[in-house]
């Protein structure tokens, strides 16, 4: 069987050229001149991704193509079975390139409330009165792509959009903001509930196929390329026309893996789900250290009504980047504060940070209607951008110089509203409780005291 893999190679000129071309928005360069390990066929439709220096936490500058000591490339390996996948190829580490999919499920239930009800639960009016609207903050929607005409029609106003700092995934024919209406448009709508003046960046990592027949959309390697581009725009290039012109960058990610069978077998050192050292998780950590707030959905494998793709597995289902210690992981509840039955519960998969989810946000409400008239914005897919919008609203005044991403996560945990009577600290269903951006704003000293402050989790 032919298995897609991510292989880490030492620096060489063809890889540096490929990475530079990709980060400049040019077409992928030919990798045929690169020295590939025996048994690995490199995919020239994939842009080489710089991984920095050899240190455990490489310096940001080392991610520039001309300085990087190693690069991640996509390739194909012929193996009799997943269990037969070697750990290295000619001494070069092999990592999983699993399929990834949006965390969307409806369960057949109608919407509970609408976007206005979500705004009321989040106290958006009070946030706006304090100037916490997301103005000057960028939200990168890492998904299937945004359709601006549909979004504008549903919002009732034209959202701010930055096409120059968006990303064109390999093989995707449509331009930023012009993708088919779907999951990404839903996420963009939901992110703007709490942060209507934020600027959207479009990163269609979940769709498309690369030229030459190599299916790319929906694989972790494409997400890796997208995050590498985001890292350069925000953390390395420091261009006055790049993403650094914004006060802050928030990345919203409503995707992941539904079952471990999509990954390398348990125990393989190149596995993604429980491996902080997978190249994707390394880039996530680097982006967080560069000052970006990264928000991930917990997943839809909750015990009450798990998505069918979970294959009946409902334990340790918060996996991969969703279980990363440096991201904000979001569970889902409806507008009555009741946990939705498909929301994945903690603790996360062994080997990753255990107290996930961090907090809960709203889902299963009538909002974007991206999937048809009357359809709900659902799954932890909707809860994730709702929370990302809260972060963007807070970032209007909560400056990176005084509030690092780790502090943002900790404050949102501490200021969350208790979801259960007598809740103290973390629990597996709601994390630390339901997100309360007004209470967090009070903690940061950037807004007046929330009316619900007495309900916060201690």
Long-range contacts (C-beta under 8 A, 24 or more apart in sequence): 1-78, 1-79, 1-80, 1-81, 2-76, 2-77, 2-78, 3-76, 3-77, 3-78, 3-79, 3-82, 3-85, 4-43, 4-74, 4-75, 4-76, 4-97, 4-219, 4-221, 5-40, 5-74, 5-75, 5-76, 5-77, 5-85, 5-94, 5-95, 5-96, 5-97, 5-270, 6-72, 6-73, 6-74, 6-75, 6-94, 6-95, 6-96, 6-97, 6-220, 6-221, 6-224, 6-270, 6-279, 7-37, 7-40, 7-72, 7-73, 7-74, 7-75, 7-89, 7-92, 7-93, 7-94, 7-95, 8-51, 8-70, 8-71, 8-72, 8-92, 8-93, 8-95, 8-279, 9-34, 9-35, 9-36, 9-37, 9-70, 9-71, 9-73, 9-92, 10-69, 10-70, 10-71, 10-92, 11-68, 11-69, 11-70, 11-71, 14-48, 15-48, 15-71, 15-73, 16-48, 16-65, 16-66, 16-68, 16-71, 17-65, 18-47, 18-48, 18-71, 18-73, 19-47, 19-48, 19-49, 19-50, 19-65, 19-68, 19-71, 20-65, 20-66, 21-47, 22-47, 22-48, 22-49, 22-225, 22-228, 22-229, 23-47, 23-65, 23-228, 23-229, 23-232, 25-168, 28-170, 28-210, 31-73, 34-73, 36-75, 37-89, 37-90, 37-91, 37-92, 38-89, 38-90, 39-77, 39-78, 39-89, 40-75, 40-76, 40-77, 40-89, 41-75, 41-76, 42-73, 42-74, 42-75, 43-73, 43-74, 43-75, 43-76, 43-210, 43-214, 44-212, 45-74, 45-170, 45-171, 45-210, 45-211, 45-212, 45-214, 45-216, 46-73, 46-74, 46-170, 46-210, 46-214, 46-216, 46-221, 46-225, 47-170, 47-225, 47-228, 48-72, 48-73, 49-73, 49-224, 49-225, 49-228, 49-279, 49-283, 50-228, 51-279, 51-282, 51-283, 52-286, 57-285, 57-286, 57-289, 58-286, 60-235, 60-236, 60-286, 60-289, 60-290, 61-236, 63-228, 63-231, 63-232, 63-235, 63-236, 63-286, 64-232, 64-236, 72-221, 72-224, 72-279, 74-219, 74-221, 82-264, 82-265, 83-265, 85-264, 85-265, 85-268, 85-270, 87-268, 87-269, 87-270, 93-269, 93-270, 94-270, 95-264, 95-270, 95-271, 95-272, 95-275, 95-278, 95-279, 96-220, 96-263, 96-264, 96-268, 96-270, 96-271, 96-272, 96-278, 97-219, 97-220, 97-221, 98-219, 98-220, 98-257, 98-262, 98-263, 98-264, 98-272, 99-218, 99-219, 99-220, 99-257, 99-262, 100-206, 100-218, 100-219, 100-220, 100-223, 100-255, 100-256, 100-257, 101-206, 101-218, 101-255, 101-256, 101-257, 101-258, 101-309, 102-143, 102-144, 102-183, 102-206, 102-254, 102-255, 102-379, 102-381, 103-254, 103-255, 103-256, 103-297, 103-298, 103-299, 103-300, 103-379, 103-380, 103-381, 103-384, 104-183, 104-186, 104-254, 104-300, 104-378, 104-379, 104-381, 105-300, 105-307, 105-342, 105-378, 105-379, 106-364, 106-371, 106-375, 106-376, 106-378, 106-379, 107-305, 107-340, 107-341, 107-342, 107-378, 109-364, 109-376, 110-374, 110-376, 111-364, 111-365, 111-366, 111-374, 111-375, 111-376, 111-377, 111-378, 112-334, 112-335, 112-336, 112-364, 112-365, 112-376, 113-334, 113-335, 113-336, 113-365, 113-366, 114-365, 114-366, 114-367, 115-189, 115-190, 115-193, 115-365, 115-366, 115-367, 115-377, 117-335, 117-365, 118-193, 118-335, 118-362, 118-365, 118-367, 118-386, 119-193, 119-194, 121-335, 121-337, 121-362, 122-193, 122-194, 122-362, 122-386, 122-390, 122-435, 122-436, 122-437, 122-438, 123-436, 123-437, 123-438, 123-450, 123-451, 123-452, 124-193, 124-194, 124-393, 126-438, 126-447, 126-448, 126-450, 126-451, 127-194, 127-393, 127-437, 127-438, 127-441, 127-447, 128-196, 130-397, 130-441, 130-446, 130-447, 130-448, 131-396, 131-397, 132-393, 132-394, 132-396, 132-397, 132-437, 132-441, 132-446, 132-447, 133-195, 133-196, 133-197, 133-198, 133-393, 133-396, 134-192, 134-194, 134-195, 134-196, 134-197, 134-198, 134-389, 134-392, 134-393, 134-395, 134-396, 135-197, 135-198, 135-396, 136-199, 136-246, 136-247, 136-248, 136-396, 137-195, 137-198, 137-199, 137-246, 137-247, 137-248, 137-249, 137-250, 137-392, 137-395, 137-396, 138-162, 138-165, 138-198, 138-199, 138-200, 138-201, 138-243, 138-246, 138-248, 138-249, 138-250, 139-188, 139-191, 139-195, 139-198, 139-199, 139-200, 139-201, 139-250, 139-251, 139-252, 139-385, 139-388, 139-389, 139-392, 140-201, 140-203, 140-230, 140-249, 140-250, 140-251, 140-252, 141-184, 141-187, 141-188, 141-191, 141-200, 141-201, 141-202, 141-203, 141-252, 141-385, 142-203, 142-205, 142-223, 142-226, 142-227, 142-230, 142-251, 142-252, 142-253, 142-255, 143-183, 143-184, 143-187, 143-203, 143-204, 143-205, 143-206, 143-252, 143-253, 143-254, 143-255, 144-179, 144-180, 144-182, 144-183, 144-184, 144-204, 144-206, 144-207, 145-172, 145-174, 145-176, 145-179, 145-180, 145-182, 145-184, 145-185, 145-202, 145-204, 145-207, 146-176, 146-177, 146-179, 146-184, 146-185, 146-188, 146-200, 146-202, 147-177, 147-178, 147-179, 147-180, 147-181, 147-182, 147-184, 147-185, 148-177, 148-178, 150-181, 150-185, 150-368, 150-370, 151-185, 151-188, 151-189, 151-368, 154-189, 154-367, 154-368, 154-369, 155-189, 155-192, 155-196, 157-196, 159-188, 159-192, 159-196, 159-198, 159-199, 159-200, 160-197, 160-198, 160-199, 160-200, 161-199, 161-200, 161-202, 162-199, 162-200, 162-201, 162-243, 163-202, 164-241, 165-201, 165-233, 165-242, 165-243, 166-201, 166-202, 166-203, 167-201, 167-202, 167-203, 167-204, 167-226, 167-229, 167-230, 168-204, 169-203, 169-204, 169-205, 169-207, 169-208, 169-216, 169-217, 169-222, 169-225, 169-226, 170-208, 170-210, 170-211, 170-216, 170-222, 170-225, 171-208, 171-209, 171-210, 171-211, 171-214, 171-216, 171-217, 172-204, 172-207, 172-208, 172-217, 173-208, 174-204, 176-202, 176-204, 177-202, 179-204, 179-207, 181-370, 182-370, 182-371, 183-254, 183-370, 183-381, 185-368, 185-370, 186-367, 186-368, 186-370, 186-371, 186-377, 186-381, 186-382, 186-385, 187-252, 187-254, 187-381, 187-382, 187-384, 187-385, 188-368, 188-385, 189-367, 189-368, 189-370, 189-377, 189-385, 190-367, 190-368, 190-377, 190-382, 190-385, 190-386, 190-389, 191-250, 191-252, 191-385, 191-386, 191-388, 191-389, 191-392, 192-389, 193-367, 193-386, 193-389, 194-386, 194-389, 194-390, 194-392, 194-393, 194-437, 195-389, 195-390, 195-392, 195-393, 195-396, 198-250, 198-389, 198-392, 198-393, 199-246, 201-230, 201-243, 203-229, 203-230, 205-255, 206-255, 220-272, 220-280, 223-255, 223-280, 224-279, 224-280, 224-283, 227-251, 227-280, 227-283, 227-284, 227-287, 228-283, 230-287, 230-292, 231-283, 231-286, 231-287, 231-290, 234-287, 234-290, 234-291, 234-292, 235-286, 235-287, 235-289, 235-290, 235-291, 235-292, 236-290, 247-395, 247-396, 247-399, 247-400, 248-291, 248-292, 248-293, 248-392, 248-395, 248-400, 249-291, 249-292, 249-293, 250-292, 250-293, 250-294, 250-295, 250-388, 250-391, 250-392, 250-395, 251-287, 251-292, 251-293, 251-294, 251-295, 251-388, 252-295, 252-384, 252-385, 252-388, 253-294, 253-295, 253-296, 253-297, 253-321, 253-327, 253-384, 254-297, 254-379, 254-380, 254-381, 254-382, 254-384, 254-385, 255-297, 255-381, 256-296, 256-297, 256-299, 256-319, 256-320, 256-321, 256-322, 257-319, 257-320, 258-299, 258-300, 258-301, 258-307, 258-309, 258-310, 258-311, 259-309, 259-310, 259-311, 259-313, 260-313, 260-319, 261-311, 272-320, 273-319, 273-320, 273-349, 273-352, 274-319, 274-323, 274-349, 274-350, 274-351, 274-352, 275-351, 276-324, 276-325, 276-351, 276-352, 278-320, 280-320, 280-321, 281-320, 281-321, 281-324, 284-321, 284-324, 284-326, 284-327, 285-324, 285-326, 288-326, 288-327, 288-405, 288-406, 289-326, 291-400, 291-404, 291-405, 292-405, 293-328, 293-388, 293-391, 293-395, 293-405, 293-408, 294-324, 294-326, 294-327, 294-328, 294-405, 295-327, 295-328, 295-329, 295-330, 295-384, 295-385, 295-387, 295-388, 295-391, 296-321, 296-322, 296-324, 296-327, 296-328, 296-329, 296-330, 296-384, 297-322, 297-329, 297-330, 297-379, 297-380, 297-381, 297-383, 297-384, 298-322, 298-329, 298-330, 298-331, 298-332, 298-343, 298-344, 298-346, 298-356, 298-357, 298-380, 299-343, 299-344, 299-380, 300-342, 300-343, 300-344, 300-379, 300-380, 300-381, 301-342, 301-344, 302-339, 302-340, 302-341, 302-342, 302-343, 302-344, 302-345, 303-341, 303-345, 304-341, 304-342, 305-341, 305-342, 306-342, 307-342, 314-344, 314-345, 316-347, 316-348, 316-349, 316-350, 317-344, 317-345, 317-349, 318-344, 318-345, 318-346, 318-347, 318-348, 318-349, 318-352, 318-356, 318-357, 319-348, 319-349, 319-352, 320-352, 322-348, 322-356, 323-348, 323-349, 323-352, 323-353, 323-356, 324-352, 324-353, 325-352, 325-353, 326-405, 326-406, 326-409, 327-409, 328-358, 328-359, 328-387, 328-391, 328-408, 328-409, 328-412, 329-356, 329-357, 329-358, 329-431, 330-357, 330-358, 330-359, 330-360, 330-361, 330-380, 330-383, 330-384, 330-386, 330-387, 330-435, 331-357, 331-359, 331-360, 331-361, 331-380, 331-383, 331-429, 331-430, 331-431, 332-360, 332-361, 332-362, 332-363, 332-364, 332-379, 332-380, 332-382, 332-383, 333-360, 333-361, 333-362, 333-363, 333-383, 333-419, 333-430, 333-434, 334-362, 334-363, 334-364, 334-365, 335-362, 335-365, 337-419, 337-434, 339-419, 339-429, 339-430, 340-364, 340-378, 342-379, 342-380, 343-380, 343-383, 343-429, 344-380, 345-428, 345-429, 346-426, 346-428, 346-431, 347-428, 355-426, 355-431, 356-431, 357-430, 357-431, 358-409, 358-412, 358-413, 358-431, 358-432, 359-387, 359-412, 359-413, 359-416, 359-430, 359-431, 359-432, 359-433, 359-434, 359-435, 360-416, 360-419, 360-429, 360-430, 360-431, 360-433, 360-434, 360-435, 361-386, 361-387, 361-390, 361-434, 361-435, 362-386, 386-435, 387-435, 390-435, 390-437, 390-440, 393-437, 394-437, 394-440, 394-441, 394-444, 394-446, 396-446, 397-441, 397-444, 397-446, 397-447, 398-441, 398-444, 398-446, 403-444, 411-440, 411-443, 411-444, 412-440, 413-457, 414-443, 414-456, 414-457, 415-439, 415-440, 415-442, 415-443, 415-456, 415-457, 416-456, 416-457, 417-452, 417-455, 417-456, 417-457, 418-455, 418-456, 418-457, 423-457, 424-457, 424-458, 425-457, 425-458, 432-457, 433-457
